[in-house]
Amino acid sequence: MAVYNPFRGCHKFSEGCKYCYIHKGDARRKIDTNIIVKTKNFTSIIDKNNKGEYKVKAGQMVYMCFSTDFLIQEADVFRNDCWKMIKQRSDLHFVFLTKRIERFMECIPSDWADGYDNVTVGCTVENQKELIKDLKYFLNYQ
């Protein structure tokens, strides 16, 4: 298992964000969570060692964006590069969760239908109201 955090920062989006670990952890470290920035590990999934081998070994499950939401709007400028690296690493399986599932169709790459079988998308909901709102989007993205 690997973790890939290409960018960081988030904004409270729904009731479920009230107790979010991202905001609590950043507050302890005196980091402004509202600032969305690329991380120093942005290219970590395609970085290679001295032998020319990928540092992240093939076959791993890669959990993405545990310090942000992959579909947050401010990351639109970074996301296309992430998609290119994800496609390049078709030997890995990427998983991300989002509270912003309604943005999914505007955030996927133009070649989505041509080979992103290595990506699993999950939609987090925290109550019945959010479930009803988000489920209609999620079910339409099959």
C-alpha positions in Angstrom: 0.0 0.0 0.0 1.2 3.5 -0.8 -0.2 7.0 -0.2 -0.1 9.7 -2.8 -0.8 13.3 -1.8 -0.1 15.4 -4.9 -1.6 18.5 -3.3 -2.8 19.6 0.1 -5.4 21.9 1.7 -9.1 21.9 1.8 -12.2 23.9 2.6 -15.0 22.8 4.8 -17.7 21.6 2.4 -20.5 19.9 4.4 -21.6 19.0 7.9 -19.2 16.0 7.8 -16.2 18.4 7.7 -16.9 19.6 11.2 -14.6 17.0 12.7 -12.2 16.5 9.8 -8.8 15.2 10.7 -7.2 17.4 8.0 -8.3 20.6 9.6 -7.4 19.4 13.1 -3.9 18.2 12.1 -3.1 21.4 10.1 -4.3 23.5 13.1 -1.8 21.7 15.4 1.0 22.3 12.8 -0.1 26.0 12.3 -0.8 25.4 8.6 -3.6 27.2 6.9 -5.8 24.4 5.5 -7.6 26.8 3.2 -4.5 27.2 1.0 -4.4 24.6 -1.8 -0.8 23.9 -2.9 1.1 21.2 -4.7 3.2 19.0 -2.4 6.9 18.3 -2.8 5.8 14.7 -3.5 3.7 15.7 -6.5 5.5 13.4 -8.9 6.3 10.6 -6.4 4.3 8.0 -8.3 6.5 8.3 -11.3 9.8 9.0 -9.5 12.5 6.5 -10.3 15.6 5.3 -8.4 19.2 5.2 -9.6 18.5 2.0 -11.5 15.7 3.6 -13.5 13.0 1.6 -11.6 9.9 3.2 -10.2 10.2 3.9 -6.5 6.5 2.9 -6.0 6.5 -0.7 -7.0 4.0 -2.2 -9.4 0.9 -3.9 -8.2 0.3 -1.6 -5.2 -2.9 0.0 -4.1 -2.3 3.7 -3.9 -4.6 5.7 -1.6 -4.8 9.3 -2.9 -5.4 12.7 -1.3 -5.6 12.1 2.4 -4.7 15.8 2.9 -7.3 17.2 0.5 -10.2 16.3 -1.7 -9.0 15.2 -5.2 -11.9 17.1 -6.8 -11.5 20.4 -4.9 -11.8 23.2 -7.4 -8.6 25.0 -6.6 -6.7 21.8 -7.7 -8.1 22.0 -11.2 -4.7 23.5 -12.3 -2.8 20.4 -11.0 -5.3 17.6 -11.7 -4.5 17.0 -15.4 -0.9 16.3 -14.6 -2.1 13.9 -11.9 -4.3 12.1 -14.4 -1.3 11.8 -16.8 0.8 10.2 -14.1 -2.1 7.9 -13.1 -2.5 6.7 -16.7 1.3 6.2 -17.0 1.2 4.0 -13.9 -1.5 1.6 -15.1 0.4 -1.0 -13.0 -0.9 0.6 -9.8 -4.4 0.8 -8.5 -5.5 4.3 -7.3 -8.3 4.9 -4.8 -9.7 8.3 -3.8 -12.7 9.4 -1.8 -14.5 12.7 -2.4 -17.3 14.7 -0.9 -17.4 16.7 -4.2 -18.8 13.9 -6.4 -20.9 16.4 -8.3 -17.6 17.7 -9.9 -16.5 14.3 -11.1 -17.6 14.7 -14.8 -15.8 18.1 -15.1 -12.7 16.8 -13.4 -12.0 13.6 -15.4 -9.6 13.7 -18.3 -10.8 13.8 -21.9 -9.5 10.3 -22.4 -11.3 8.8 -19.4 -13.0 6.2 -21.5 -9.6 5.0 -22.9 -8.1 3.3 -19.9 -8.4 4.4 -16.3 -9.5 1.0 -15.1 -6.8 1.4 -12.4 -8.9 4.1 -10.6 -11.6 3.5 -7.9 -13.7 6.5 -6.9 -15.6 6.6 -3.6 -18.1 9.1 -2.5 -18.2 9.9 1.2 -21.5 10.9 2.8 -22.2 11.7 6.4 -26.0 11.8 6.7 -29.2 11.0 4.9 -29.5 14.4 3.4 -26.0 14.2 1.8 -26.6 10.6 0.7 -29.8 11.6 -1.2 -28.0 14.6 -2.9 -24.8 12.7 -3.8 -26.2 9.3 -4.7 -27.9 10.7 -7.8 -24.5 11.9 -9.2 -22.6 8.8 -8.2 -25.1 6.4 -9.8 -25.0 8.3 -13.1 -21.2 7.9 -13.4 -21.2 4.1 -14.0 
